[in-house]
C-alpha cells in the first residue's frame, strides 16, 4: 500500500468517526470503539447507493422517454419533501 493511500484512508476513517460522534452526540471514546462498525456501514451504504445509481442510469438509457421518467421522479421527491415539512401527523398515545 502506498503512503498516500494509507494517509487518505486514515484521514477518511478519522473524519467519519469524528463526524459520527458529533452528529449523534456520543462520547468520542464510544465512537472510537464503534469505528469498525461505522466505517463498514458507511462503505456498505456508499456501495448500495452507487449500485442503484448505476442501475437507474442503465434503465434511463434504455427507456423510451427518459425525460418524463426523471420529471416524474423529481415530482414524487418534491411531494414527499413538501409533505414531510408541512403536514403534521397526529400524535400517538
DRENPA-3360 file (N, C-alpha, C; in nm, 2 decimals, always signed):
BEGIN
1 = XXXXXXXX = +0.09/-0.12/+0.00/+0.00/+0.00/+0.00/+0.09/+0.12/+0.00 ~ +0.05/+0.22/-0.08/+0.13/+0.34/-0.09/+0.10/+0.43/+0.04 ~ +0.20/+0.51/+0.07/+0.19/+0.60/+0.18/+0.07/+0.70/+0.17 ~ +0.05/+0.75/+0.05/-0.06/+0.85/+0.02/-0.20/+0.78/+0.04 ~ -0.21/+0.66/-0.01/-0.34/+0.58/+0.00/-0.37/+0.56/+0.15 ~ -0.27/+0.52/+0.23/-0.28/+0.49/+0.37/-0.32/+0.62/+0.44 ~ -0.26/+0.73/+0.41/-0.29/+0.86/+0.48/-0.43/+0.90/+0.44 ~ -0.47/+0.89/+0.32/-0.61/+0.93/+0.28/-0.71/+0.84/+0.35;
9 = XXXXXXXX = -0.68/+0.71/+0.36/-0.77/+0.62/+0.43/-0.78/+0.65/+0.57 ~ -0.67/+0.68/+0.64/-0.67/+0.72/+0.78/-0.75/+0.85/+0.80 ~ -0.73/+0.94/+0.71/-0.80/+1.07/+0.73/-0.95/+1.05/+0.71 ~ -0.99/+0.97/+0.61/-1.13/+0.95/+0.58/-1.19/+0.87/+0.70 ~ -1.13/+0.77/+0.75/-1.19/+0.70/+0.86/-1.20/+0.78/+0.99 ~ -1.09/+0.86/+1.01/-1.09/+0.95/+1.13/-1.21/+1.06/+1.12 ~ -1.22/+1.11/+1.00/-1.32/+1.21/+0.98/-1.46/+1.15/+0.99 ~ -1.48/+1.03/+0.94/-1.60/+0.96/+0.95/-1.64/+0.93/+1.10;
17 = XXXXXXXX = -1.54/+0.89/+1.18/-1.57/+0.86/+1.32/-1.60/+0.99/+1.40 ~ -1.52/+1.09/+1.37/-1.54/+1.22/+1.44/-1.68/+1.28/+1.40 ~ -1.71/+1.27/+1.27/-1.84/+1.32/+1.23/-1.96/+1.25/+1.29 ~ -1.94/+1.12/+1.30/-2.05/+1.03/+1.36/-2.06/+1.07/+1.51 ~ -1.95/+1.09/+1.58/-1.96/+1.13/+1.72/-2.03/+1.26/+1.74 ~ -1.99/+1.35/+1.65/-2.06/+1.49/+1.66/-2.20/+1.48/+1.62 ~ -2.24/+1.41/+1.51/-2.38/+1.40/+1.46/-2.47/+1.34/+1.57 ~ -2.42/+1.23/+1.63/-2.51/+1.16/+1.72/-2.48/+1.20/+1.87;
25 = XXXXXXXX = -2.40/+1.30/+1.89/-2.37/+1.35/+2.02/-2.33/+1.24/+2.12 ~ -2.24/+1.15/+2.07/-2.19/+1.04/+2.16/-2.05/+1.08/+2.20 ~ -2.00/+1.02/+2.31/-1.87/+1.04/+2.35/-1.77/+0.99/+2.25 ~ -1.66/+1.06/+2.24/-1.56/+1.02/+2.14/-1.50/+0.88/+2.16 ~ -1.49/+0.84/+2.29/-1.44/+0.71/+2.32/-1.53/+0.60/+2.27 ~ -1.66/+0.62/+2.28/-1.76/+0.52/+2.23/-1.75/+0.52/+2.07 ~ -1.74/+0.63/+2.01/-1.73/+0.63/+1.86/-1.60/+0.56/+1.82 ~ -1.49/+0.58/+1.89/-1.37/+0.51/+1.86/-1.38/+0.36/+1.87;
33 = XXXXXXXX = -1.45/+0.31/+1.97/-1.48/+0.17/+1.99/-1.57/+0.12/+1.88 ~ -1.66/+0.20/+1.83/-1.75/+0.16/+1.72/-1.70/+0.19/+1.59 ~ -1.57/+0.24/+1.58/-1.52/+0.28/+1.45/-1.53/+0.17/+1.34 ~ -1.49/+0.04/+1.37/-1.51/-0.06/+1.26/-1.65/-0.07/+1.20 ~ -1.75/-0.06/+1.29/-1.89/-0.07/+1.25/-1.93/+0.05/+1.17 ~ -1.88/+0.17/+1.22/-1.91/+0.29/+1.15/-1.85/+0.29/+1.01 ~ -1.73/+0.25/+0.99/-1.66/+0.25/+0.86/-1.72/+0.15/+0.77 ~ -1.75/+0.03/+0.82/-1.81/-0.07/+0.73/-1.95/-0.03/+0.69;
41 = XXXXXXXX = -2.03/+0.03/+0.78/-2.16/+0.07/+0.75/-2.16/+0.18/+0.64 ~ -2.07/+0.27/+0.66/-2.06/+0.38/+0.56/-2.02/+0.32/+0.42 ~ -1.93/+0.23/+0.42/-1.89/+0.17/+0.29/-2.00/+0.09/+0.23 ~ -2.08/+0.02/+0.31/-2.19/-0.06/+0.25/-2.30/+0.04/+0.20 ~ -2.32/+0.14/+0.27/-2.42/+0.24/+0.23/-2.37/+0.31/+0.09 ~ -2.25/+0.34/+0.08/-2.20/+0.40/-0.04/-2.21/+0.30/-0.15 ~ -2.18/+0.17/-0.13/-2.19/+0.07/-0.23/-2.33/+0.06/-0.28 ~ -2.43/+0.05/-0.19/-2.57/+0.04/-0.23/-2.61/+0.16/-0.31;
49 = XXXXXXXX = -2.57/+0.28/-0.27/-2.61/+0.40/-0.34/-2.55/+0.39/-0.48 ~ -2.42/+0.36/-0.49/-2.36/+0.35/-0.62/-2.42/+0.25/-0.71 ~ -2.46/+0.13/-0.65/-2.52/+0.03/-0.73/-2.65/+0.07/-0.79 ~ -2.74/+0.14/-0.71/-2.87/+0.18/-0.75/-2.86/+0.30/-0.85 ~ -2.76/+0.38/-0.84/-2.74/+0.49/-0.93/-2.70/+0.43/-1.07 ~ -2.62/+0.33/-1.06/-2.58/+0.26/-1.19/-2.69/+0.19/-1.25 ~ -2.78/+0.12/-1.18/-2.89/+0.05/-1.23/-2.99/+0.16/-1.29 ~ -3.01/+0.27/-1.22/-3.10/+0.37/-1.27/-3.05/+0.43/-1.40;
57 = XXXXXXXX = -2.92/+0.46/-1.40/-2.87/+0.52/-1.53/-2.88/+0.42/-1.65 ~ -2.86/+0.29/-1.62/-2.88/+0.19/-1.73/-3.02/+0.19/-1.77 ~ -3.11/+0.19/-1.68/-3.26/+0.19/-1.71/-3.30/+0.31/-1.79 ~ -3.24/+0.43/-1.75/-3.28/+0.55/-1.82/-3.23/+0.55/-1.97 ~ -3.11/+0.49/-1.99/-3.05/+0.48/-2.12/-3.14/+0.40/-2.21 ~ -3.20/+0.30/-2.16/-3.29/+0.21/-2.24/-3.43/+0.25/-2.25 ~ -3.47/+0.35/-2.17/-3.61/+0.40/-2.17/-3.65/+0.48/-2.29 ~ -3.78/+0.47/-2.32/-3.83/+0.55/-2.44/-3.83/+0.70/-2.41;
65 = XXXXXXXX = -3.87/+0.74/-2.29/-3.89/+0.88/-2.26/-3.82/+0.90/-2.12 ~ -3.68/+0.92/-2.13/-3.61/+0.93/-2.00/-3.64/+1.07/-1.93 ~ -3.67/+1.17/-2.01/-3.71/+1.30/-1.95/-3.83/+1.29/-1.87 ~ -3.93/+1.22/-1.92/-4.05/+1.21/-1.84/-4.03/+1.13/-1.71 ~ -3.95/+1.03/-1.72/-3.92/+0.95/-1.60/-3.85/+1.03/-1.50 ~ -3.75/+1.11/-1.54/-3.68/+1.20/-1.44/-3.78/+1.30/-1.39 ~ -3.86/+1.36/-1.47/-3.96/+1.46/-1.42/-4.05/+1.40/-1.32 ~ -4.10/+1.28/-1.34/-4.19/+1.21/-1.25/-4.12/+1.18/-1.12;
73 = XXXXXXXX = -3.99/+1.14/-1.13/-3.92/+1.11/-1.01/-3.89/+1.24/-0.92 ~ -3.86/+1.34/-0.99/-3.84/+1.47/-0.91/-3.97/+1.52/-0.86 ~ -4.08/+1.50/-0.93/-4.21/+1.54/-0.88/-4.25/+1.46/-0.75 ~ -4.23/+1.33/-0.76/-4.25/+1.25/-0.64/-4.17/+1.29/-0.52 ~ -4.04/+1.32/-0.55/-3.95/+1.36/-0.44/-4.00/+1.50/-0.38 ~ -4.04/+1.59/-0.47/-4.08/+1.72/-0.42/-4.21/+1.71/-0.34 ~ -4.30/+1.62/-0.38/-4.42/+1.60/-0.30/-4.39/+1.54/-0.16 ~ -4.29/+1.45/-0.16/-4.25/+1.39/-0.03/-4.19/+1.49/+0.06;
81 = XXXXXXXX = -4.11/+1.58/+0.00/-4.04/+1.69/+0.08/-4.15/+1.78/+0.14 ~ -4.24/+1.82/+0.05/-4.35/+1.91/+0.10/-4.43/+1.85/+0.21 ~ -4.47/+1.72/+0.19/-4.55/+1.66/+0.29/-4.47/+1.64/+0.42 ~ -4.35/+1.61/+0.41/-4.27/+1.59/+0.54/-4.25/+1.72/+0.61 ~ -4.25/+1.83/+0.55/-4.23/+1.96/+0.62/-4.35/+2.03/+0.66 ~ -4.46/+2.01/+0.58/-4.58/+2.09/+0.60/-4.70/+2.02/+0.65 ~ -4.70/+1.89/+0.66/-4.81/+1.81/+0.70/-4.78/+1.76/+0.84 ~ -4.86/+1.79/+0.94/-4.83/+1.74/+1.07/-4.92/+1.61/+1.10;
89 = XXXXX = -4.85/+1.51/+1.14/-4.92/+1.38/+1.16/-4.98/+1.39/+1.30 ~ -5.09/+1.32/+1.32/-5.14/+1.31/+1.46/-5.05/+1.25/+1.56 ~ -5.06/+1.29/+1.68/-4.97/+1.24/+1.78/-5.02/+1.10/+1.83 ~ -4.92/+1.01/+1.86/-4.96/+0.88/+1.91/-4.98/+0.88/+2.06 ~ -5.07/+0.80/+2.11/-5.09/+0.80/+2.25/-5.06/+0.66/+2.31;
% end
